[in-house]
Amino acid sequence: MTQTPDYRVPATACVLHKRLGLWKDCLAFDVNLGCSGYVYGMQIVCSLLKSTGCKYGLLLAGDTSSKGIAPEDQSVTMLFGDGGSATLLETQKNAEYIHIACRTDGSKYKAIIMPSGCFRNIDGERQRSVWADGNKRSDYDLYMNGVDVFAFSISEVPVMIKDFLKTQGTDKDTYDDYFFHQANCYILKQITKKCRLIKDKVAISMDRYGNISVTSIPLTICDKYGNEIGGKKRNLLTCGFGIGLSWGIASFELDQNDIYPILETDEYYECETNKEWRG
């Protein structure tokens, strides 16, 4: 799951397949989705495991969102961070179910958009200029309509959470912790308030790591439990929401011993240069 692939083609999943030294007998493909991508990714992996009979599925979610941000754009320049995560799913006969629900409203796709750079508008304006909202950016930089995103987040997300609890026959006290997409702290507070959740159950990493796009949910899980020793199983509810616009919820049981600490690094994988490809 990524919105910032290494190349337009091939899929970054195939590049990672090579780097990880995986067997040929597996599926590898990309899905372009950000904020809600972790939940959508869980849905895809679970569906594939069930339909193919495979035992393992590896969900890799990561973005380098900062590369698509205009430095002068005050609406987003201090908001986003870069990160990646790996989640290994295994099928077991007596395991607890993973419950997932996803929604989409494509009528608002322009609320978060990078207008140029792909094949619909490949020759956009590269020179940065001041837009109607007073921020300076080019057609190749990320644009976010903060008002529309905020209104969507505090209206649609709480409604879906309540619908999900009703459908599953659970209530807010069923879950040990809530892990939401780290859009911004104010949105998280509003969702917590509207759903009448206990504040201590709603984990926040935004204040230290920023909005890490598709990685924000697994990063927040690792931030809370990755350094604990001798943990126990936790019943979690996760919720991703944003770009698309899209949103989704996944609830599952997770053993704290299977959660690893966050690694912070400036290192990156050295790749071939254009000169090397050309021979």
BAFI-3210 file (N, C-alpha, C; in Angstrom, 3 decimals, decimal comma, padded with zeros to 6 digits):
// residues 279
n [1|2|3|4|5|6|7|8|9|10|11|12|13|14|15|16|17|18|19|20|21|22|23|24|25|26|27|28|29|30|31|32|33|34|35|36|37|38|39|40|41|42|43|44|45|46|47|48|49|50|51|52|53|54|55|56|57|58|59|60|61|62|63|64|65|66|67|68|69|70|71|72|73|74|75|76|77|78|79|80|81|82|83|84|85|86|87|88|89|90|91|92|93|94|95|96|97|98|99|100|101|102|103|104|105|106|107|108|109|110|111|112|113|114|115|116|117|118|119|120|121|122|123|124|125|126|127|128|129|130|131|132|133|134|135|136|137|138|139|140|141|142|143|144|145|146|147|148|149|150|151|152|153|154|155|156|157|158|159|160|161|162|163|164|165|166|167|168|169|170|171|172|173|174|175|176|177|178|179|180|181|182|183|184|185|186|187|188|189|190|191|192|193|194|195|196|197|198|199|200|201|202|203|204|205|206|207|208|209|210|211|212|213|214|215|216|217|218|219|220|221|222|223|224|225|226|227|228|229|230|231|232|233|234|235|236|237|238|239|240|241|242|243|244|245|246|247|248|249|250|251|252|253|254|255|256|257|258|259|260|261|262|263|264|265|266|267|268|269|270|271|272|273|274|275|276|277|278|279]
n.u [000,855|000,819|001,272|003,392|005,269|008,356|008,822|006,945|006,280|007,932|005,529|006,068|005,886|006,905|009,565|010,258|009,805|012,012|014,097|013,604|014,034|012,083|010,076|009,153|006,603|004,236|001,909|002,344|001,734|000,843|-001,196|-002,764|-003,262|-003,816|-004,417|-006,582|-005,556|-004,306|-006,317|-007,854|-005,896|-005,661|-008,157|-007,889|-005,693|-006,691|-008,898|-007,617|-006,103|-008,140|-009,403|-007,401|-006,210|-003,725|-001,168|000,210|000,326|001,777|001,582|002,684|003,091|003,627|004,834|006,471|005,615|006,473|007,976|006,249|005,329|004,908|007,304|006,517|003,859|001,715|-000,465|000,011|002,727|003,908|002,694|002,929|004,766|007,334|007,315|007,247|005,731|005,425|003,269|002,559|000,328|-001,247|-002,934|-004,956|-006,569|-008,092|-008,146|-009,066|-011,614|-011,051|-012,578|-013,896|-014,779|-015,439|-015,625|-016,419|-016,325|-016,265|-017,044|-015,858|-013,187|-011,365|-010,669|-008,311|-005,502|-003,012|-002,553|-001,101|001,312|000,758|-000,795|-003,170|-002,831|-000,097|001,594|001,587|001,647|004,790|006,038|005,936|003,211|001,007|-001,952|-005,613|-006,215|-004,244|-001,816|001,405|002,144|002,813|001,422|002,294|002,511|001,131|-002,266|-004,608|-007,883|-008,596|-010,902|-013,006|-012,006|-011,853|-014,593|-015,647|-014,236|-015,088|-017,737|-018,541|-016,841|-017,352|-020,022|-019,714|-018,213|-020,062|-022,022|-020,549|-020,036|-022,641|-023,321|-021,496|-022,325|-021,157|-019,801|-018,468|-016,862|-015,928|-013,479|-009,975|-008,231|-008,122|-007,127|-006,578|-006,313|-003,778|-004,642|-004,902|-004,389|-006,621|-008,803|-008,775|-009,447|-012,050|-013,405|-013,113|-014,608|-017,196|-017,826|-017,855|-015,694|-013,258|-010,609|-008,003|-007,935|-007,642|-005,115|-002,372|-000,009|000,616|001,599|004,300|005,275|003,903|001,620|001,652|000,568|-000,433|000,864|000,269|-001,488|-000,369|002,115|001,385|000,373|002,730|004,151|002,827|002,918|005,229|007,597|007,077|007,404|006,564|003,813|000,198|-002,687|-004,506|-007,597|-008,357|-009,529|-009,293|-009,124|-009,108|-009,010|-009,641|-007,965|-009,478|-012,529|-012,093|-012,783|-012,389|-012,813|-011,221|-011,306|-009,578|-007,807|-004,736|-001,559|000,577|003,228|003,873|004,357|006,552|009,245|009,449|011,575|013,848|015,394|017,752|018,665|018,549|017,546|019,942|019,630|019,735|021,244|020,104|022,014|023,258|021,218|020,985|023,282]
n.v [-001,178|002,030|005,489|006,655|005,365|003,669|003,697|004,556|002,358|-000,751|-002,259|-001,348|-003,383|-005,587|-004,865|-004,894|-007,563|-008,700|-007,550|-008,664|-011,285|-013,260|-016,240|-017,375|-018,268|-016,574|-013,831|-010,434|-007,088|-003,607|-001,222|001,835|003,897|005,974|007,336|005,655|003,294|001,184|-000,289|-001,005|-002,525|-004,659|-005,813|-006,670|-008,498|-010,413|-011,348|-012,485|-014,505|-016,148|-016,906|-018,088|-020,021|-019,800|-019,645|-017,501|-013,905|-010,871|-007,615|-004,668|-001,367|001,932|005,324|008,172|010,893|013,506|014,263|015,185|017,621|021,113|023,363|025,921|025,733|026,291|024,903|022,202|021,650|021,227|018,979|016,323|013,169|010,663|007,129|003,516|000,229|-003,236|-005,930|-009,112|-011,585|-014,558|-017,562|-019,397|-022,183|-021,991|-019,321|-015,966|-014,038|-011,548|-008,543|-006,449|-003,380|-001,251|001,961|004,360|007,594|008,855|011,237|013,342|013,423|015,416|016,673|015,932|015,954|015,477|017,269|016,985|014,969|012,341|010,381|011,604|014,330|015,182|017,226|019,466|022,692|023,521|025,547|027,087|028,831|031,273|030,007|030,037|029,682|030,995|029,760|028,680|026,670|024,061|022,365|019,857|019,387|018,331|019,008|019,970|020,281|021,562|022,236|020,720|018,127|018,028|018,320|015,992|014,028|014,317|013,766|011,530|009,471|009,009|008,132|005,769|004,235|003,835|002,432|000,156|-001,023|-001,674|-003,509|-005,570|-006,360|-005,398|-003,122|000,119|-000,500|-003,002|-003,109|-002,956|-000,978|001,884|002,617|005,124|006,617|009,008|011,855|014,644|016,150|017,519|016,581|013,902|014,223|015,207|013,048|011,147|012,374|012,542|009,856|009,118|007,926|006,537|008,586|007,679|005,286|005,844|005,943|008,156|009,303|011,303|013,740|013,375|012,060|013,001|013,057|010,067|009,032|006,149|004,541|005,273|004,006|001,313|002,278|003,739|001,703|000,240|002,209|002,392|-000,219|-001,536|-001,591|-002,958|-005,691|-009,103|-008,975|-009,039|-010,421|-008,145|-006,578|-004,888|-001,911|-000,494|002,390|003,889|006,851|009,254|010,293|010,094|010,328|008,077|005,518|003,241|000,410|-001,871|-004,575|-006,545|-009,186|-008,915|-010,061|-008,697|-009,443|-009,833|-007,430|-005,028|-002,708|000,777|001,738|004,247|005,875|007,212|005,877|004,317|002,167|001,515|002,060|001,118|003,365|005,648|005,682|003,212|001,512|002,142|001,188]
n.w [000,000|-001,061|-001,885|-002,909|-004,850|-005,796|-008,542|-011,531|-013,063|-012,580|-010,243|-006,854|-005,032|-006,374|-006,582|-003,880|-003,380|-004,622|-003,079|-000,586|-001,059|-001,652|-002,358|-005,663|-005,848|-005,192|-004,749|-005,760|-005,582|-006,072|-004,273|-004,597|-002,158|000,664|003,628|004,610|003,884|005,335|006,621|004,380|003,123|004,924|004,499|001,825|001,963|003,788|002,334|000,119|001,349|002,237|-000,171|-001,717|-000,176|000,877|003,437|004,568|004,510|003,559|004,458|003,317|004,081|003,257|002,958|001,519|002,110|002,489|000,315|-001,572|-000,809|-000,803|000,376|001,160|001,687|004,058|004,999|005,014|005,342|007,862|008,725|007,690|007,718|007,094|006,582|007,088|007,214|008,216|008,170|009,134|008,282|009,327|008,613|010,811|012,273|014,674|015,248|016,279|014,664|012,107|011,744|009,292|007,684|004,939|003,323|000,707|-000,813|-003,656|-004,812|-003,611|-004,325|-004,960|-002,633|-001,362|-003,133|-005,675|-008,318|-010,787|-012,665|-013,186|-015,819|-016,708|-016,428|-017,321|-017,917|-016,123|-014,378|-013,263|-011,928|-008,817|-007,378|-005,847|-004,604|-004,510|-001,824|-000,518|-000,140|-001,325|-004,029|-006,486|-009,408|-009,012|-006,389|-003,215|-002,563|-000,125|000,944|003,743|005,239|004,105|004,521|007,294|007,986|006,844|008,321|011,009|010,827|009,079|010,032|012,911|012,637|011,159|012,946|015,019|013,576|012,920|015,435|016,135|014,110|014,634|017,083|019,371|021,870|022,861|025,018|024,563|023,352|023,923|023,112|020,908|017,682|015,584|012,283|012,118|011,590|012,429|015,656|016,666|015,164|015,997|018,689|018,433|017,222|019,233|021,243|020,056|019,778|022,334|023,683|025,954|026,774|027,348|026,047|023,416|021,306|020,612|018,340|016,749|017,691|017,893|015,631|013,449|010,614|009,156|006,934|005,204|006,989|009,551|011,421|012,042|012,966|015,237|016,834|017,275|018,588|021,013|022,119|021,320|022,814|025,104|027,377|027,807|027,313|026,787|025,067|023,076|022,396|019,618|017,948|014,857|012,744|009,646|007,639|005,067|002,211|-001,005|-001,249|001,467|003,877|006,644|008,872|011,039|013,209|015,561|017,308|018,960|019,834|022,188|022,255|019,649|018,534|017,364|018,252|017,231|014,595|013,957|011,320|008,934|006,836|003,601|000,893|-001,483|-004,914|-008,421|-010,778|-013,351|-015,337|-015,082|-015,892|-018,560|-019,646]
ca.u [000,000|001,629|000,974|004,693|006,061|009,706|008,730|005,588|006,278|006,951|004,998|007,076|005,792|007,825|010,912|010,447|009,892|013,411|014,947|013,351|014,428|010,928|009,863|008,384|005,228|003,453|001,376|002,959|001,151|000,648|-002,491|-002,545|-004,182|-003,080|-004,936|-007,386|-004,927|-003,955|-007,533|-008,131|-004,890|-006,061|-009,280|-007,376|-004,877|-007,579|-009,694|-006,734|-005,771|-009,318|-009,743|-006,298|-005,769|-002,352|-001,040|000,755|000,214|002,593|001,070|003,690|002,435|004,612|004,820|007,381|004,715|007,154|008,538|005,221|004,825|005,576|007,820|005,832|002,436|001,519|-001,583|000,434|004,177|004,291|001,746|003,235|006,052|007,617|007,468|006,778|005,417|005,236|002,343|002,459|-000,909|-001,166|-004,212|-004,959|-007,913|-008,834|-007,860|-010,193|-011,913|-010,764|-013,798|-013,512|-015,789|-014,818|-016,539|-015,790|-017,119|-015,438|-017,494|-014,996|-011,794|-010,510|-010,369|-006,877|-005,100|-001,823|-003,202|-000,300|002,382|000,381|-001,052|-004,285|-002,300|001,334|002,345|001,068|002,512|005,812|006,409|005,060|002,537|000,038|-003,289|-006,726|-006,228|-003,145|-000,598|002,196|002,414|002,711|000,475|002,930|002,516|-000,122|-003,247|-005,629|-008,934|-008,687|-012,278|-013,772|-011,465|-012,267|-016,030|-015,803|-013,656|-015,851|-019,123|-018,647|-016,095|-018,116|-021,202|-019,299|-017,814|-021,297|-022,627|-019,708|-020,303|-023,986|-023,269|-020,719|-022,920|-020,218|-019,928|-017,173|-016,062|-015,445|-012,112|-008,972|-007,609|-008,554|-006,023|-007,108|-005,382|-003,335|-004,872|-004,351|-004,812|-007,959|-009,756|-008,813|-010,195|-013,460|-013,937|-013,175|-015,723|-018,467|-018,074|-017,844|-014,660|-012,346|-009,442|-006,802|-007,991|-007,380|-003,671|-001,954|001,422|000,693|002,372|005,731|005,645|003,139|000,717|002,513|-000,258|-000,882|001,597|-000,001|-002,110|000,624|003,136|000,824|000,333|004,109|004,533|002,232|003,200|006,433|008,695|006,631|007,858|005,625|002,479|-000,933|-003,482|-005,336|-008,687|-008,164|-010,334|-008,521|-009,952|-008,383|-009,936|-008,990|-007,881|-010,386|-012,378|-012,333|-012,610|-012,629|-012,581|-010,832|-011,128|-008,879|-007,050|-003,304|-000,674|001,588|004,553|004,085|004,495|007,960|009,480|009,666|012,961|014,024|016,643|017,886|019,207|017,628|018,086|020,586|019,121|020,505|021,083|019,665|023,173|023,483|020,186|021,196|024,421]
ca.v [000,000|003,246|006,535|007,189|004,212|003,930|003,962|004,417|000,912|-001,735|-002,097|-001,389|-004,705|-006,482|-004,448|-005,390|-009,022|-008,983|-007,171|-009,582|-012,638|-014,141|-017,268|-016,964|-018,749|-015,639|-012,634|-009,171|-005,988|-002,354|-000,549|003,264|004,438|006,531|007,395|004,478|002,174|000,041|-001,093|-001,588|-003,557|-005,821|-006,430|-007,345|-009,652|-011,427|-011,932|-013,334|-015,703|-017,020|-017,414|-018,862|-021,091|-019,550|-019,574|-016,217|-012,713|-009,777|-006,292|-003,615|-000,067|002,989|006,519|009,297|011,993|014,801|014,589|015,810|018,791|022,386|023,910|027,163|025,461|026,238|024,031|020,801|021,451|020,757|017,930|014,968|012,528|009,509|005,886|002,275|-000,835|-004,595|-006,709|-010,495|-012,256|-016,014|-018,243|-020,439|-022,753|-021,556|-017,908|-015,040|-013,414|-010,144|-007,943|-005,272|-002,692|-000,149|002,850|005,301|008,678|009,401|012,568|014,332|013,034|016,596|017,227|015,676|015,590|015,997|017,408|016,598|013,996|011,081|010,468|012,493|015,696|014,914|018,454|020,544|023,825|023,166|026,745|027,299|030,126|031,375|029,539|030,795|029,576|031,791|028,959|028,579|025,290|023,788|021,296|018,591|019,327|017,901|020,011|019,437|021,188|021,236|022,373|019,550|016,930|018,085|018,048|014,564|013,205|014,365|013,368|010,169|008,481|008,587|007,373|004,416|003,519|003,416|001,385|-001,040|-001,634|-002,255|-004,677|-006,627|-006,705|-005,006|-001,733|000,798|-001,099|-004,308|-002,994|-002,466|000,237|002,388|003,183|005,848|007,333|010,215|012,989|015,691|015,926|018,062|015,630|012,735|014,607|015,332|011,698|010,555|013,011|012,173|008,429|008,968|006,953|006,907|009,208|006,857|004,150|006,334|006,196|009,274|009,417|012,455|014,832|013,078|011,539|013,624|012,220|009,172|008,495|004,763|003,866|005,874|003,059|000,376|003,010|004,083|000,447|-000,044|003,258|002,115|-001,545|-002,146|-001,707|-003,685|-007,080|-009,960|-008,425|-009,950|-010,170|-006,947|-006,497|-003,553|-001,384|000,470|003,126|004,776|007,723|010,363|010,452|009,298|010,089|006,688|005,235|001,843|-000,049|-003,273|-004,973|-007,828|-009,464|-008,884|-010,373|-007,654|-010,010|-009,821|-006,030|-004,635|-001,277|001,643|002,003|005,539|005,835|008,000|004,991|003,878|001,123|002,055|001,430|001,367|004,690|005,635|005,385|001,764|000,859|002,414|000,405]
ca.w [000,000|-001,110|-002,862|-003,323|-005,293|-006,299|-009,978|-012,070|-013,316|-012,127|-008,892|-005,791|-004,401|-007,085|-006,179|-002,514|-003,498|-004,931|-001,948|000,530|-001,450|-001,487|-003,370|-006,839|-005,705|-004,378|-005,396|-005,335|-006,346|-005,346|-004,204|-004,376|-001,160|001,792|005,002|004,947|003,201|006,177|006,789|003,065|002,909|005,721|003,800|000,628|002,353|004,373|001,250|-000,682|002,126|002,267|-001,506|-002,311|000,706|001,333|004,890|005,004|003,679|004,089|004,105|003,437|003,933|003,482|002,120|001,772|001,758|002,558|-000,998|-002,397|-000,089|-001,077|001,643|001,515|001,913|005,507|005,356|005,128|005,441|009,198|009,094|007,226|007,950|006,239|007,340|006,486|008,178|007,697|008,991|008,659|008,658|009,207|008,809|011,835|012,383|015,860|015,508|016,339|013,374|011,838|011,201|008,516|006,878|004,192|002,598|-000,221|-001,398|-004,717|-005,230|-002,960|-004,580|-005,078|-001,306|-001,161|-004,486|-006,339|-009,623|-011,956|-012,466|-013,818|-017,248|-017,041|-016,524|-017,184|-018,196|-015,295|-014,067|-012,281|-011,175|-007,669|-007,329|-004,756|-004,980|-003,939|-000,358|000,024|-000,013|-002,542|-004,437|-007,922|-009,719|-008,646|-004,928|-002,606|-002,134|000,767|001,389|005,160|005,735|003,659|005,172|008,698|008,055|006,555|009,390|012,262|010,577|008,556|010,829|014,089|012,206|010,784|014,161|015,692|012,738|013,028|016,742|016,080|013,228|015,287|018,370|020,424|022,294|022,964|026,087|024,110|022,836|024,868|022,580|019,604|016,904|014,436|011,412|012,821|010,686|013,293|017,042|016,904|014,591|016,883|019,890|018,077|017,025|020,572|021,948|019,435|020,027|023,798|024,033|027,038|026,143|027,528|025,130|022,059|021,232|019,767|018,028|015,846|018,288|017,783|014,313|012,383|009,834|008,377|005,851|005,308|008,069|010,862|012,355|012,595|013,722|016,546|017,590|017,705|019,527|022,327|022,671|020,774|023,782|026,290|027,482|028,530|027,158|026,652|023,875|023,151|021,425|019,067|016,855|014,082|011,790|008,743|006,909|004,380|000,759|-001,823|000,183|001,832|005,301|006,956|010,247|011,224|014,608|015,639|018,527|018,663|020,956|022,352|021,985|018,201|018,123|017,464|018,485|016,071|014,220|013,296|010,563|007,708|005,810|002,564|000,016|-002,683|-006,130|-009,629|-011,370|-014,749|-016,176|-015,031|-016,694|-019,987|-020,092]
c.u [000,893|001,092|002,258|005,602|007,447|009,669|007,259|005,329|007,704|006,425|006,118|007,049|006,735|009,274|011,226|010,524|011,333|014,299|014,801|013,743|013,305|010,838|009,050|006,902|004,425|002,942|002,120|002,396|000,967|-000,827|-002,219|-003,605|-003,389|-003,768|-005,708|-006,727|-004,610|-005,158|-007,913|-007,150|-005,196|-007,195|-008,804|-006,597|-005,751|-008,407|-008,854|-006,369|-006,934|-009,579|-008,657|-005,867|-004,335|-002,320|-000,605|000,477|000,988|002,061|002,149|003,017|003,442|004,483|005,941|006,640|005,414|007,717|007,529|004,619|005,611|006,031|007,078|004,354|002,174|000,391|-001,149|001,909|004,638|003,487|002,256|004,640|006,196|007,775|006,940|006,526|005,277|004,353|002,191|001,174|-000,778|-002,542|-004,044|-006,394|-008,720|-008,607|-009,151|-010,383|-011,394|-012,008|-013,452|-014,719|-015,127|-015,877|-015,754|-016,796|-016,254|-015,860|-016,618|-013,509|-010,853|-010,117|-008,905|-006,346|-003,751|-002,201|-002,415|000,738|002,064|-000,212|-002,281|-003,791|-000,793|002,188|001,788|002,094|003,487|006,231|005,425|004,508|001,523|-001,343|-004,355|-006,757|-005,073|-001,841|000,076|002,533|002,357|001,675|001,016|003,052|001,145|-000,987|-004,272|-006,599|-009,245|-010,091|-013,100|-013,309|-011,885|-013,742|-016,320|-015,380|-014,521|-017,324|-019,212|-017,982|-016,854|-019,356|-020,822|-018,883|-019,045|-021,998|-021,871|-019,974|-021,659|-023,996|-022,569|-021,323|-022,000|-020,543|-018,534|-016,274|-015,501|-013,958|-011,171|-008,383|-008,199|-007,361|-006,582|-005,980|-005,059|-003,412|-004,344|-004,986|-006,234|-009,036|-009,886|-009,613|-011,691|-014,109|-014,106|-014,379|-017,066|-018,827|-018,098|-016,881|-013,833|-011,046|-008,200|-006,778|-007,672|-005,917|-003,363|-000,438|001,693|001,608|003,877|006,171|004,922|002,180|001,566|001,698|-000,670|-000,243|001,143|-000,625|-001,096|001,726|002,642|000,700|001,721|004,592|004,021|002,727|004,528|007,558|008,303|007,071|006,823|004,212|001,407|-001,676|-004,405|-006,402|-008,719|-009,221|-009,515|-009,431|-009,085|-009,361|-009,159|-009,099|-008,838|-011,729|-012,779|-012,114|-012,973|-012,261|-012,185|-010,665|-010,514|-008,171|-005,574|-002,500|000,418|002,994|004,888|004,264|005,931|008,107|009,648|011,162|013,016|015,384|016,586|018,440|018,124|018,337|018,671|020,075|020,004|020,254|020,614|020,805|023,425|022,454|020,473|022,402|025,594]
c.v [001,232|004,209|007,132|006,038|004,623|004,364|003,932|002,961|000,419|-001,405|-002,206|-002,731|-005,700|-006,159|-004,994|-006,914|-009,439|-008,703|-008,133|-011,019|-013,648|-015,168|-016,705|-017,312|-017,831|-014,490|-011,418|-008,055|-004,769|-001,970|000,897|003,804|004,881|006,308|006,153|003,183|000,967|-000,874|-001,761|-002,720|-004,825|-006,574|-007,251|-008,609|-010,768|-012,123|-012,878|-014,621|-016,687|-017,659|-018,301|-020,051|-020,940|-019,396|-018,192|-015,108|-011,585|-008,453|-005,255|-002,286|001,036|004,131|007,469|010,564|013,342|015,225|015,283|017,046|020,033|022,997|025,153|026,960|025,248|025,299|022,582|020,605|020,911|019,537|016,517|014,491|011,335|008,250|004,687|001,222|-002,169|-005,365|-008,096|-011,122|-013,749|-016,617|-019,364|-020,899|-022,167|-020,084|-017,094|-014,387|-011,976|-009,574|-006,617|-004,704|-001,491|000,661|003,834|006,360|009,386|010,774|013,666|014,024|014,228|017,191|017,037|015,162|016,187|016,087|016,874|015,537|012,632|011,371|011,290|013,919|015,630|016,169|019,641|021,637|023,446|024,359|026,950|028,719|030,114|030,980|030,345|030,755|030,325|031,046|028,780|027,124|025,192|022,692|019,922|018,432|018,892|019,098|019,333|020,541|020,846|021,284|021,142|018,270|016,879|017,719|016,571|013,706|013,173|014,005|011,897|009,125|008,062|007,763|005,936|003,595|002,994|002,309|000,066|-001,762|-002,326|-003,533|-005,857|-007,079|-006,417|-003,589|-001,154|000,194|-002,471|-004,273|-002,392|-001,133|000,585|003,035|003,794|006,383|008,672|011,433|014,282|015,544|016,411|017,128|014,402|013,023|014,685|013,965|010,996|011,079|012,556|010,713|008,103|007,868|007,458|007,401|008,333|005,640|004,545|006,752|007,331|009,255|010,642|013,548|014,608|012,667|012,216|012,641|011,366|008,435|007,051|004,021|004,297|004,908|002,050|001,069|003,336|002,850|000,114|000,977|002,948|000,809|-002,164|-002,369|-002,459|-005,144|-007,880|-009,456|-009,494|-009,638|-008,978|-007,007|-005,069|-003,202|-000,315|001,138|004,068|005,602|008,857|010,256|009,540|009,940|008,656|006,510|003,780|001,508|-001,520|-003,531|-006,364|-007,953|-009,561|-009,145|-009,310|-008,162|-010,025|-008,406|-005,577|-003,126|-000,518|001,819|003,332|005,566|006,770|007,149|004,619|002,900|001,765|001,312|001,771|002,786|004,560|005,242|003,887|001,023|000,991|001,669|001,262]
c.w [000,000|-002,155|-003,422|-003,750|-005,761|-007,763|-010,390|-012,421|-013,137|-010,728|-007,864|-005,064|-005,065|-006,749|-004,785|-002,484|-003,759|-003,729|-000,772|000,200|-001,300|-002,613|-004,531|-006,705|-004,780|-005,245|-004,884|-006,206|-005,444|-005,310|-003,834|-003,424|000,055|003,122|005,452|004,491|004,059|006,373|005,467|002,758|003,686|005,033|002,599|000,989|002,924|003,295|000,405|000,054|002,127|000,908|-002,115|-001,464|001,167|002,853|005,363|003,986|004,332|003,552|004,381|003,141|004,213|002,502|002,514|001,347|001,700|001,204|-001,908|-001,775|-000,487|000,243|002,115|001,834|003,402|005,933|005,576|005,475|006,792|009,631|008,827|007,581|007,025|007,089|006,576|007,547|007,460|008,673|008,379|009,191|008,380|009,444|009,839|012,050|013,538|016,206|015,588|014,967|013,318|011,161|010,531|007,772|006,212|003,452|001,736|-000,654|-002,437|-005,195|-004,643|-003,194|-004,650|-003,722|-000,928|-002,492|-004,860|-007,824|-010,811|-011,607|-013,009|-015,192|-017,633|-017,237|-016,310|-017,355|-017,418|-015,048|-012,953|-011,420|-010,025|-007,679|-006,196|-005,267|-004,238|-002,419|000,295|000,188|-001,369|-002,834|-005,958|-008,143|-009,346|-007,128|-004,421|-002,235|-001,239|001,156|002,837|005,715|005,363|004,352|006,637|008,841|007,815|007,745|010,638|012,069|010,171|009,453|012,091|013,734|011,874|012,001|014,890|014,911|012,873|014,344|016,752|015,254|013,898|016,610|019,536|020,891|022,498|024,034|025,710|023,789|023,868|024,421|021,223|018,915|015,625|013,560|012,061|011,892|011,305|014,661|017,296|016,351|015,488|018,147|019,604|017,871|018,371|021,342|021,389|019,686|021,517|024,246|025,204|026,415|026,221|026,602|023,691|021,965|020,255|019,591|017,158|016,372|018,186|016,377|013,155|011,739|008,888|007,314|006,140|006,480|009,456|011,869|012,891|013,382|015,129|017,430|018,131|018,726|020,930|022,939|022,242|021,754|025,047|026,228|028,273|028,476|027,045|025,356|024,107|022,057|020,889|018,025|016,154|013,058|010,966|007,932|006,242|002,878|000,003|-002,197|000,513|003,321|005,582|008,383|010,222|012,714|014,638|016,980|018,169|019,929|021,033|022,055|020,492|017,651|018,370|017,685|017,168|015,838|013,479|012,609|009,365|006,568|004,792|001,643|-001,235|-003,921|-007,322|-010,135|-012,814|-015,684|-016,226|-015,879|-018,186|-020,552|-020,531]
res [m|t|q|t|p|d|y|r|v|p|a|t|a|c|v|l|h|k|r|l|g|l|w|k|d|c|l|a|f|d|v|n|l|g|c|s|g|y|v|y|g|m|q|i|v|c|s|l|l|k|s|t|g|c|k|y|g|l|l|l|a|g|d|t|s|s|k|g|i|a|p|e|d|q|s|v|t|m|l|f|g|d|g|g|s|a|t|l|l|e|t|q|k|n|a|e|y|i|h|i|a|c|r|t|d|g|s|k|y|k|a|i|i|m|p|s|g|c|f|r|n|i|d|g|e|r|q|r|s|v|w|a|d|g|n|k|r|s|d|y|d|l|y|m|n|g|v|d|v|f|a|f|s|i|s|e|v|p|v|m|i|k|d|f|l|k|t|q|g|t|d|k|d|t|y|d|d|y|f|f|h|q|a|n|c|y|i|l|k|q|i|t|k|k|c|r|l|i|k|d|k|v|a|i|s|m|d|r|y|g|n|i|s|v|t|s|i|p|l|t|i|c|d|k|y|g|n|e|i|g|g|k|k|r|n|l|l|t|c|g|f|g|i|g|l|s|w|g|i|a|s|f|e|l|d|q|n|d|i|y|p|i|l|e|t|d|e|y|y|e|c|e|t|n|k|e|w|r|g]
***
